[in-house]
């Protein structure tokens, strides 16, 4: 299992062996729900990001745009607030 930083998700195959798993937790996380980045608590967030970016669940967006389109991985399922992917054997 691998834990990735957000910028590393553009190349998930580099961080997961064949047959291994990637777990993306906090699937419903957004800046709006964030304890430290919420614009009500940190007004600068509203200046740095637009309303769509603040509301967007970024982890889900990564899964939809990168993981779901990468043929080297298959979606295993959801557990709690985590999306689980497996790198296909030989991929």
C-alpha positions in Angstrom: 0.0 0.0 0.0 1.3 3.5 -0.8 0.5 6.9 0.6 1.0 9.7 -1.9 1.2 13.4 -1.7 -1.2 15.2 -4.1 1.4 16.1 -6.7 2.6 12.5 -6.8 -0.8 11.3 -8.0 0.0 12.3 -11.6 2.2 9.2 -11.8 0.6 6.6 -9.5 2.3 3.6 -11.3 5.6 4.8 -9.9 4.5 4.4 -6.3 2.7 1.0 -6.5 4.1 -2.4 -7.4 2.3 -4.8 -9.7 -0.6 -6.3 -7.8 -0.3 -3.6 -5.0 -2.9 -1.3 -3.7 -3.4 2.5 -3.5 -5.9 3.8 -1.0 -7.1 7.4 -1.3 -8.7 8.4 2.0 -10.7 11.4 2.9 -12.6 11.2 -0.3 -15.1 13.9 0.7 -12.4 16.4 1.8 -12.6 19.9 0.4 -11.3 23.3 1.3 -14.8 24.2 2.5 -14.7 21.2 5.0 -11.1 21.7 6.0 -10.4 22.6 9.6 -7.4 24.8 8.7 -8.2 26.0 5.1 -11.9 26.7 5.5 -12.5 30.3 4.3 -14.5 31.1 7.4 -11.4 30.3 9.5 -8.8 31.4 7.0 -10.1 34.3 4.8 -7.1 34.1 2.5 -8.5 30.8 1.1 -11.3 32.8 -0.5 -8.7 35.0 -2.3 -6.5 32.1 -3.4 -9.2 29.8 -4.7 -12.6 30.4 -6.4 -15.9 29.1 -5.0 -15.8 26.0 -7.3 -12.3 25.0 -6.1 -13.3 25.6 -2.5 -16.4 23.3 -2.8 -14.7 20.6 -4.9 -13.8 17.3 -3.2 -10.2 17.2 -4.4 -9.5 13.5 -3.6 -12.6 12.5 -5.6 -11.4 14.6 -8.5 -8.0 12.9 -8.5 -9.7 9.5 -8.5 -12.0 10.5 -11.4 -9.5 12.2 -13.6 -6.3 10.1 -13.0 -7.1 6.8 -11.4 -10.3 5.9 -13.2 -8.7 6.6 -16.6 -5.4 4.7 -15.9 -5.7 1.2 -17.5 -3.0 -0.1 -15.2 -5.3 0.1 -12.2 -8.7 -1.3 -11.4 -11.2 0.3 -8.9 -11.6 -2.2 -6.0 -14.3 -0.3 -4.1 -15.0 2.1 -1.3 -14.5 1.6 2.4 -15.7 4.3 4.7 -14.4 7.5 3.0 -11.6 5.7 1.1 -11.3 4.7 -2.6 -9.2 1.6 -3.1 -7.4 0.8 -6.4 -5.2 -2.2 -7.3 -2.4 -2.1 -9.9 -3.1 -4.9 -12.3 -0.6 -7.8 -12.2 2.0 -7.2 -15.0 1.0 -3.6 -15.4 
